[in-house]
Amino acid sequence: MDELKKQEYRAISLIIHLTPQMNQNLSESAARAHRSKAKEAAVRLDDHLINFSDIATVGLQFKNK
């Protein structure tokens, strides 16, 4: 039997730096979706982490199988 237990994670708040262009893109996408920028960022991050296993650089991702 495996003695290692699955690590449990808790919810956290995260502070990040956005470039002016990233801020504009996030603001526009949040407005289109009628969400706050914080909610839009969380939804987009969750979607990206579900759909891509890794990211090499901006524009080069590895899709989950």
PDB file as gemmi writes it, atoms N, CA and C in Angstrom:
CRYST1    1.000    1.000    1.000  90.00  90.00  90.00 P 1                      
ATOM      1  N   MET A   1       0.844  -1.196   0.000  1.00  0.00           N  
ATOM      2  CA  MET A   1       0.000   0.000   0.000  1.00  0.00           C  
ATOM      3  C   MET A   1       0.882   1.249   0.000  1.00  0.00           C  
ATOM      4  N   ASP A   2       0.512   2.199  -0.808  1.00  0.00           N  
ATOM      5  CA  ASP A   2       1.288   3.422  -0.918  1.00  0.00           C  
ATOM      6  C   ASP A   2       1.128   4.253   0.347  1.00  0.00           C  
ATOM      7  N   GLU A   3       2.247   4.581   0.970  1.00  0.00           N  
ATOM      8  CA  GLU A   3       2.237   5.326   2.230  1.00  0.00           C  
ATOM      9  C   GLU A   3       2.068   6.828   2.004  1.00  0.00           C  
ATOM     10  N   LEU A   4       2.312   7.296   0.760  1.00  0.00           N  
ATOM     11  CA  LEU A   4       2.191   8.724   0.478  1.00  0.00           C  
ATOM     12  C   LEU A   4       0.725   9.113   0.349  1.00  0.00           C  
ATOM     13  N   LYS A   5       0.362  10.176   1.053  1.00  0.00           N  
ATOM     14  CA  LYS A   5      -1.008  10.675   0.972  1.00  0.00           C  
ATOM     15  C   LYS A   5      -1.076  11.777  -0.078  1.00  0.00           C  
ATOM     16  N   LYS A   6      -2.204  11.878  -0.731  1.00  0.00           N  
ATOM     17  CA  LYS A   6      -2.410  12.946  -1.699  1.00  0.00           C  
ATOM     18  C   LYS A   6      -2.407  14.275  -0.963  1.00  0.00           C  
ATOM     19  N   GLN A   7      -1.616  15.220  -1.462  1.00  0.00           N  
ATOM     20  CA  GLN A   7      -1.547  16.539  -0.842  1.00  0.00           C  
ATOM     21  C   GLN A   7      -2.863  17.267  -1.030  1.00  0.00           C  
ATOM     22  N   GLU A   8      -3.348  17.874   0.034  1.00  0.00           N  
ATOM     23  CA  GLU A   8      -4.575  18.648  -0.049  1.00  0.00           C  
ATOM     24  C   GLU A   8      -4.218  20.125  -0.161  1.00  0.00           C  
ATOM     25  N   TYR A   9      -4.936  20.813  -1.009  1.00  0.00           N  
ATOM     26  CA  TYR A   9      -4.693  22.223  -1.252  1.00  0.00           C  
ATOM     27  C   TYR A   9      -5.877  23.032  -0.755  1.00  0.00           C  
ATOM     28  N   ARG A  10      -5.588  24.246  -0.319  1.00  0.00           N  
ATOM     29  CA  ARG A  10      -6.646  25.160   0.119  1.00  0.00           C  
ATOM     30  C   ARG A  10      -6.723  26.318  -0.869  1.00  0.00           C  
ATOM     31  N   ALA A  11      -7.803  27.048  -0.830  1.00  0.00           N  
ATOM     32  CA  ALA A  11      -7.944  28.233  -1.675  1.00  0.00           C  
ATOM     33  C   ALA A  11      -6.953  29.298  -1.217  1.00  0.00           C  
ATOM     34  N   ILE A  12      -6.412  30.052  -2.173  1.00  0.00           N  
ATOM     35  CA  ILE A  12      -5.481  31.130  -1.862  1.00  0.00           C  
ATOM     36  C   ILE A  12      -5.828  32.362  -2.670  1.00  0.00           C  
ATOM     37  N   SER A  13      -5.319  33.488  -2.239  1.00  0.00           N  
ATOM     38  CA  SER A  13      -5.341  34.712  -3.046  1.00  0.00           C  
ATOM     39  C   SER A  13      -3.941  34.879  -3.603  1.00  0.00           C  
ATOM     40  N   LEU A  14      -3.846  35.397  -4.808  1.00  0.00           N  
ATOM     41  CA  LEU A  14      -2.568  35.515  -5.484  1.00  0.00           C  
ATOM     42  C   LEU A  14      -2.446  36.909  -6.080  1.00  0.00           C  
ATOM     43  N   ILE A  15      -1.311  37.539  -5.873  1.00  0.00           N  
ATOM     44  CA  ILE A  15      -1.053  38.856  -6.449  1.00  0.00           C  
ATOM     45  C   ILE A  15      -0.103  38.673  -7.623  1.00  0.00           C  
ATOM     46  N   ILE A  16      -0.472  39.220  -8.793  1.00  0.00           N  
ATOM     47  CA  ILE A  16       0.366  39.110  -9.977  1.00  0.00           C  
ATOM     48  C   ILE A  16       0.543  40.483 -10.618  1.00  0.00           C  
ATOM     49  N   HIS A  17       1.561  40.616 -11.421  1.00  0.00           N  
ATOM     50  CA  HIS A  17       1.817  41.843 -12.164  1.00  0.00           C  
ATOM     51  C   HIS A  17       1.302  41.649 -13.588  1.00  0.00           C  
ATOM     52  N   LEU A  18       0.497  42.598 -14.060  1.00  0.00           N  
ATOM     53  CA  LEU A  18       0.013  42.585 -15.440  1.00  0.00           C  
ATOM     54  C   LEU A  18       0.642  43.745 -16.199  1.00  0.00           C  
ATOM     55  N   THR A  19       1.079  43.469 -17.405  1.00  0.00           N  
ATOM     56  CA  THR A  19       1.546  44.546 -18.272  1.00  0.00           C  
ATOM     57  C   THR A  19       0.328  45.386 -18.669  1.00  0.00           C  
ATOM     58  N   PRO A  20       0.546  46.585 -19.178  1.00  0.00           N  
ATOM     59  CA  PRO A  20      -0.598  47.377 -19.647  1.00  0.00           C  
ATOM     60  C   PRO A  20      -1.438  46.621 -20.691  1.00  0.00           C  
ATOM     61  N   GLN A  21      -0.796  45.900 -21.596  1.00  0.00           N  
ATOM     62  CA  GLN A  21      -1.538  45.154 -22.624  1.00  0.00           C  
ATOM     63  C   GLN A  21      -2.342  44.018 -22.007  1.00  0.00           C  
ATOM     64  N   MET A  22      -1.745  43.303 -21.067  1.00  0.00           N  
ATOM     65  CA  MET A  22      -2.476  42.230 -20.386  1.00  0.00           C  
ATOM     66  C   MET A  22      -3.678  42.795 -19.628  1.00  0.00           C  
ATOM     67  N   ASN A  23      -3.494  43.947 -18.975  1.00  0.00           N  
ATOM     68  CA  ASN A  23      -4.572  44.589 -18.236  1.00  0.00           C  
ATOM     69  C   ASN A  23      -5.705  44.977 -19.180  1.00  0.00           C  
ATOM     70  N   GLN A  24      -5.361  45.530 -20.332  1.00  0.00           N  
ATOM     71  CA  GLN A  24      -6.382  45.891 -21.319  1.00  0.00           C  
ATOM     72  C   GLN A  24      -7.116  44.650 -21.809  1.00  0.00           C  
ATOM     73  N   ASN A  25      -6.378  43.616 -22.178  1.00  0.00           N  
ATOM     74  CA  ASN A  25      -7.008  42.381 -22.674  1.00  0.00           C  
ATOM     75  C   ASN A  25      -7.939  41.779 -21.621  1.00  0.00           C  
ATOM     76  N   LEU A  26      -7.482  41.751 -20.373  1.00  0.00           N  
ATOM     77  CA  LEU A  26      -8.295  41.187 -19.296  1.00  0.00           C  
ATOM     78  C   LEU A  26      -9.532  42.053 -19.055  1.00  0.00           C  
ATOM     79  N   SER A  27      -9.360  43.360 -19.054  1.00  0.00           N  
ATOM     80  CA  SER A  27     -10.490  44.279 -18.851  1.00  0.00           C  
ATOM     81  C   SER A  27     -11.548  44.101 -19.934  1.00  0.00           C  
ATOM     82  N   GLU A  28     -11.096  43.993 -21.178  1.00  0.00           N  
ATOM     83  CA  GLU A  28     -12.034  43.831 -22.290  1.00  0.00           C  
ATOM     84  C   GLU A  28     -12.747  42.483 -22.243  1.00  0.00           C  
ATOM     85  N   SER A  29     -12.029  41.425 -21.935  1.00  0.00           N  
ATOM     86  CA  SER A  29     -12.676  40.105 -21.875  1.00  0.00           C  
ATOM     87  C   SER A  29     -13.632  40.027 -20.684  1.00  0.00           C  
ATOM     88  N   ALA A  30     -13.278  40.654 -19.561  1.00  0.00           N  
ATOM     89  CA  ALA A  30     -14.170  40.677 -18.400  1.00  0.00           C  
ATOM     90  C   ALA A  30     -15.456  41.445 -18.722  1.00  0.00           C  
ATOM     91  N   ALA A  31     -15.320  42.558 -19.410  1.00  0.00           N  
ATOM     92  CA  ALA A  31     -16.499  43.350 -19.786  1.00  0.00           C  
ATOM     93  C   ALA A  31     -17.420  42.554 -20.713  1.00  0.00           C  
ATOM     94  N   ARG A  32     -16.824  41.862 -21.686  1.00  0.00           N  
ATOM     95  CA  ARG A  32     -17.644  41.049 -22.611  1.00  0.00           C  
ATOM     96  C   ARG A  32     -18.399  39.959 -21.870  1.00  0.00           C  
ATOM     97  N   ALA A  33     -17.773  39.392 -20.830  1.00  0.00           N  
ATOM     98  CA  ALA A  33     -18.377  38.284 -20.088  1.00  0.00           C  
ATOM     99  C   ALA A  33     -19.215  38.759 -18.897  1.00  0.00           C  
ATOM    100  N   HIS A  34     -19.264  40.078 -18.679  1.00  0.00           N  
ATOM    101  CA  HIS A  34     -19.984  40.647 -17.535  1.00  0.00           C  
ATOM    102  C   HIS A  34     -19.483  40.070 -16.213  1.00  0.00           C  
ATOM    103  N   ARG A  35     -18.133  39.984 -16.108  1.00  0.00           N  
ATOM    104  CA  ARG A  35     -17.495  39.505 -14.879  1.00  0.00           C  
ATOM    105  C   ARG A  35     -16.505  40.555 -14.405  1.00  0.00           C  
ATOM    106  N   SER A  36     -16.121  40.460 -13.140  1.00  0.00           N  
ATOM    107  CA  SER A  36     -15.043  41.304 -12.642  1.00  0.00           C  
ATOM    108  C   SER A  36     -13.733  40.811 -13.249  1.00  0.00           C  
ATOM    109  N   LYS A  37     -12.721  41.656 -13.210  1.00  0.00           N  
ATOM    110  CA  LYS A  37     -11.422  41.219 -13.740  1.00  0.00           C  
ATOM    111  C   LYS A  37     -10.871  40.056 -12.917  1.00  0.00           C  
ATOM    112  N   ALA A  38     -11.075  40.076 -11.604  1.00  0.00           N  
ATOM    113  CA  ALA A  38     -10.588  38.979 -10.761  1.00  0.00           C  
ATOM    114  C   ALA A  38     -11.264  37.662 -11.134  1.00  0.00           C  
ATOM    115  N   LYS A  39     -12.593  37.693 -11.335  1.00  0.00           N  
ATOM    116  CA  LYS A  39     -13.327  36.484 -11.716  1.00  0.00           C  
ATOM    117  C   LYS A  39     -12.911  36.020 -13.111  1.00  0.00           C  
ATOM    118  N   GLU A  40     -12.740  36.959 -14.026  1.00  0.00           N  
ATOM    119  CA  GLU A  40     -12.319  36.606 -15.389  1.00  0.00           C  
ATOM    120  C   GLU A  40     -10.943  35.945 -15.374  1.00  0.00           C  
ATOM    121  N   ALA A  41     -10.023  36.504 -14.591  1.00  0.00           N  
ATOM    122  CA  ALA A  41      -8.687  35.923 -14.496  1.00  0.00           C  
ATOM    123  C   ALA A  41      -8.747  34.517 -13.913  1.00  0.00           C  
ATOM    124  N   ALA A  42      -9.568  34.318 -12.886  1.00  0.00           N  
ATOM    125  CA  ALA A  42      -9.689  32.997 -12.262  1.00  0.00           C  
ATOM    126  C   ALA A  42     -10.294  31.984 -13.228  1.00  0.00           C  
ATOM    127  N   VAL A  43     -11.338  32.387 -13.958  1.00  0.00           N  
ATOM    128  CA  VAL A  43     -11.978  31.484 -14.928  1.00  0.00           C  
ATOM    129  C   VAL A  43     -10.989  31.103 -16.026  1.00  0.00           C  
ATOM    130  N   ARG A  44     -10.257  32.090 -16.536  1.00  0.00           N  
ATOM    131  CA  ARG A  44      -9.302  31.826 -17.611  1.00  0.00           C  
ATOM    132  C   ARG A  44      -8.137  30.957 -17.146  1.00  0.00           C  
ATOM    133  N   LEU A  45      -7.637  31.207 -15.943  1.00  0.00           N  
ATOM    134  CA  LEU A  45      -6.551  30.387 -15.407  1.00  0.00           C  
ATOM    135  C   LEU A  45      -7.023  28.951 -15.206  1.00  0.00           C  
ATOM    136  N   ASP A  46      -8.206  28.775 -14.634  1.00  0.00           N  
ATOM    137  CA  ASP A  46      -8.750  27.427 -14.421  1.00  0.00           C  
ATOM    138  C   ASP A  46      -8.905  26.697 -15.749  1.00  0.00           C  
ATOM    139  N   ASP A  47      -9.471  27.359 -16.748  1.00  0.00           N  
ATOM    140  CA  ASP A  47      -9.652  26.752 -18.064  1.00  0.00           C  
ATOM    141  C   ASP A  47      -8.306  26.352 -18.674  1.00  0.00           C  
ATOM    142  N   HIS A  48      -7.321  27.246 -18.571  1.00  0.00           N  
ATOM    143  CA  HIS A  48      -6.012  26.953 -19.147  1.00  0.00           C  
ATOM    144  C   HIS A  48      -5.360  25.751 -18.452  1.00  0.00           C  
ATOM    145  N   LEU A  49      -5.432  25.701 -17.132  1.00  0.00           N  
ATOM    146  CA  LEU A  49      -4.808  24.599 -16.401  1.00  0.00           C  
ATOM    147  C   LEU A  49      -5.494  23.263 -16.670  1.00  0.00           C  
ATOM    148  N   ILE A  50      -6.784  23.295 -16.950  1.00  0.00           N  
ATOM    149  CA  ILE A  50      -7.510  22.070 -17.295  1.00  0.00           C  
ATOM    150  C   ILE A  50      -7.122  21.593 -18.701  1.00  0.00           C  
ATOM    151  N   ASN A  51      -6.973  22.525 -19.634  1.00  0.00           N  
ATOM    152  CA  ASN A  51      -6.778  22.168 -21.034  1.00  0.00           C  
ATOM    153  C   ASN A  51      -5.332  22.009 -21.478  1.00  0.00           C  
ATOM    154  N   PHE A  52      -4.390  22.533 -20.716  1.00  0.00           N  
ATOM    155  CA  PHE A  52      -2.981  22.458 -21.104  1.00  0.00           C  
ATOM    156  C   PHE A  52      -2.157  21.909 -19.949  1.00  0.00           C  
ATOM    157  N   SER A  53      -1.359  20.893 -20.245  1.00  0.00           N  
ATOM    158  CA  SER A  53      -0.541  20.289 -19.198  1.00  0.00           C  
ATOM    159  C   SER A  53       0.672  21.141 -18.861  1.00  0.00           C  
ATOM    160  N   ASP A  54       1.241  21.789 -19.850  1.00  0.00           N  
ATOM    161  CA  ASP A  54       2.443  22.599 -19.652  1.00  0.00           C  
ATOM    162  C   ASP A  54       2.447  23.765 -20.635  1.00  0.00           C  
ATOM    163  N   ILE A  55       3.274  24.762 -20.338  1.00  0.00           N  
ATOM    164  CA  ILE A  55       3.456  25.884 -21.244  1.00  0.00           C  
ATOM    165  C   ILE A  55       4.950  26.149 -21.350  1.00  0.00           C  
ATOM    166  N   ALA A  56       5.449  26.188 -22.565  1.00  0.00           N  
ATOM    167  CA  ALA A  56       6.876  26.442 -22.789  1.00  0.00           C  
ATOM    168  C   ALA A  56       7.142  27.937 -22.793  1.00  0.00           C  
ATOM    169  N   THR A  57       6.279  28.672 -23.479  1.00  0.00           N  
ATOM    170  CA  THR A  57       6.361  30.131 -23.583  1.00  0.00           C  
ATOM    171  C   THR A  57       5.026  30.610 -24.081  1.00  0.00           C  
ATOM    172  N   VAL A  58       4.814  31.891 -24.082  1.00  0.00           N  
ATOM    173  CA  VAL A  58       3.537  32.422 -24.580  1.00  0.00           C  
ATOM    174  C   VAL A  58       3.341  31.945 -26.013  1.00  0.00           C  
ATOM    175  N   GLY A  59       2.209  31.314 -26.276  1.00  0.00           N  
ATOM    176  CA  GLY A  59       1.908  30.831 -27.612  1.00  0.00           C  
ATOM    177  C   GLY A  59       2.324  29.397 -27.896  1.00  0.00           C  
ATOM    178  N   LEU A  60       3.057  28.767 -26.976  1.00  0.00           N  
ATOM    179  CA  LEU A  60       3.482  27.380 -27.182  1.00  0.00           C  
ATOM    180  C   LEU A  60       3.077  26.549 -25.965  1.00  0.00           C  
ATOM    181  N   GLN A  61       1.894  25.904 -26.084  1.00  0.00           N  
ATOM    182  CA  GLN A  61       1.353  25.100 -25.012  1.00  0.00           C  
ATOM    183  C   GLN A  61       1.300  23.639 -25.428  1.00  0.00           C  
ATOM    184  N   PHE A  62       1.176  22.770 -24.452  1.00  0.00           N  
ATOM    185  CA  PHE A  62       1.045  21.343 -24.691  1.00  0.00           C  
ATOM    186  C   PHE A  62      -0.334  20.921 -24.203  1.00  0.00           C  
ATOM    187  N   LYS A  63      -1.216  20.555 -25.152  1.00  0.00           N  
ATOM    188  CA  LYS A  63      -2.581  20.155 -24.840  1.00  0.00           C  
ATOM    189  C   LYS A  63      -2.594  18.905 -23.986  1.00  0.00           C  
ATOM    190  N   ASN A  64      -3.562  18.824 -23.064  1.00  0.00           N  
ATOM    191  CA  ASN A  64      -3.810  17.584 -22.332  1.00  0.00           C  
ATOM    192  C   ASN A  64      -4.383  16.558 -23.294  1.00  0.00           C  
ATOM    193  N   LYS A  65      -4.084  15.337 -23.039  1.00  0.00           N  
ATOM    194  CA  LYS A  65      -4.599  14.265 -23.913  1.00  0.00           C  
ATOM    195  C   LYS A  65      -5.979  13.853 -23.503  1.00  0.00           C  
TER     196      LYS A  65                                                      
END                                                                             
